[in-house]
Amino acid sequence: MNERSEQVAVYDGNTLAGPLSEVFAVELTTAEARCRGCGTSSQVATFRVYGPDPGLVGRCPHCEDVVLRLVRTPDSVWLDLSGVSVLRIPMPADSAP
Amino acid sequence: MARAAVSGGLKARRAWRPARLVERWPETATASTLVLDVPGWPGHQAGQHVDVRLTADDGYQAARSYSLAAPADGERIEITVQEVPDGEVSSYLAEDAASGDAVEVRGPVGGWFVWRPEVSGPVLLVAGGSGVVPLMAMIRARDGISRAPFRLIYSMRTPQDRIFDRELRRRANENSGLEVSFIYTRTASEDETRPVGRITADDLVSHGWAAELKPTVYVCGPTGFVESVSDLLVGLGHNPGRIKTERFGPSGP
């Protein structure tokens, strides 16, 4: 995998799976996120992602607004989801804990 | 806090696990396959990733995500790493890593760019450069388990860049429902009739599946490749909802 960000997004939301797994108990890359900017829903896996250092920045694949920022510091995970208005997480009824 | 995480449980999936490199071999001049022994590995699906973390003597850490290249063999997993200029993790893994070296891994991760053997129906795999790695995991996972017909279109710069070359040709010759086509963008072998150049709609028509057959399509490669192939497929009538993509960098195949 490439490790440098250029003008184009080097990664997509698939690369968020590991970092998000530190925070969420469910697989979040298959969730649908509604962009606060344009209102389009897209799977987290399809975000345009820039990074990985100093942090991961996810942009909406439709309008390119920033929808997610994730930074890992030695003692914390900083997660900014202010660009997402709704998350729909696929979950069968019988998978309740 | 629980004393021990159940294998395959949530805690196990999220934790960094100690792993050891047991084998490494070159696939091309710049790509290598690494076999890692990961105690407690819970198994994975074709297309999933693993995050690999390296720690330097001074405590500096760097982590990157790599596609798993094959089904798990017990607690052994395979990744195939394409060396990236100035890539601190990929250079170490593709060039310097030696048997016995310790790394940490987290995973498996990812649930979107995966192929499940229980899903029948034709599958089209379109690879740009080292984007072939997760698609190879799907081809290997299919072996003996699924009869879903697979077609792989694999684009790269020159024949020397072919990863998994012998295995792909062997599998294609087995006549077991896998067809493989190679596309060269810079230099082709002498017996190649297609002129060199980037993948076109004609290539996808000649070597892929008609949209009416409703194939599931997996496209993996650099960003420009993935976007161009997705646009071509949609232009040919493929439902965008059946096209799954994974992009990993700006350099073209």
Chai-1 contact restraints between the chains, C-beta under 6 A:
chainA,res_idxA,chainB,res_idxB,connection_type,confidence,min_distance_angstrom,max_distance_angstrom,comment,restraint_id
A,M1,B,F248,contact,1.0,0.0,6.0,A-B,restraint_1
A,N2,B,V84,contact,1.0,0.0,6.0,A-B,restraint_2
A,N2,B,F248,contact,1.0,0.0,6.0,A-B,restraint_3
A,N2,B,G249,contact,1.0,0.0,6.0,A-B,restraint_4
A,E3,B,V84,contact,1.0,0.0,6.0,A-B,restraint_5
A,E3,B,G87,contact,1.0,0.0,6.0,A-B,restraint_6
A,E6,B,P250,contact,1.0,0.0,6.0,A-B,restraint_7
A,V8,B,T223,contact,1.0,0.0,6.0,A-B,restraint_8
A,V8,B,P250,contact,1.0,0.0,6.0,A-B,restraint_9
A,A9,B,T223,contact,1.0,0.0,6.0,A-B,restraint_10
A,V10,B,G249,contact,1.0,0.0,6.0,A-B,restraint_11
A,V10,B,P250,contact,1.0,0.0,6.0,A-B,restraint_12
A,D12,B,R247,contact,1.0,0.0,6.0,A-B,restraint_13
A,N14,B,G110,contact,1.0,0.0,6.0,A-B,restraint_14
A,N14,B,F113,contact,1.0,0.0,6.0,A-B,restraint_15
A,N14,B,E246,contact,1.0,0.0,6.0,A-B,restraint_16
A,T15,B,S65,contact,1.0,0.0,6.0,A-B,restraint_17
A,A17,B,V109,contact,1.0,0.0,6.0,A-B,restraint_18
A,A17,B,G110,contact,1.0,0.0,6.0,A-B,restraint_19
A,G18,B,D51,contact,1.0,0.0,6.0,A-B,restraint_20
A,G18,B,S65,contact,1.0,0.0,6.0,A-B,restraint_21
A,G18,B,R106,contact,1.0,0.0,6.0,A-B,restraint_22
A,G18,B,V109,contact,1.0,0.0,6.0,A-B,restraint_23
A,S21,B,R14,contact,1.0,0.0,6.0,A-B,restraint_24
A,S21,B,V109,contact,1.0,0.0,6.0,A-B,restraint_25
A,E22,B,R14,contact,1.0,0.0,6.0,A-B,restraint_26
A,A25,B,L10,contact,1.0,0.0,6.0,A-B,restraint_27
A,E27,B,G111,contact,1.0,0.0,6.0,A-B,restraint_28
A,T29,B,G110,contact,1.0,0.0,6.0,A-B,restraint_29
A,T29,B,W112,contact,1.0,0.0,6.0,A-B,restraint_30
A,T30,B,G111,contact,1.0,0.0,6.0,A-B,restraint_31
A,T30,B,W112,contact,1.0,0.0,6.0,A-B,restraint_32
A,A45,B,W112,contact,1.0,0.0,6.0,A-B,restraint_33
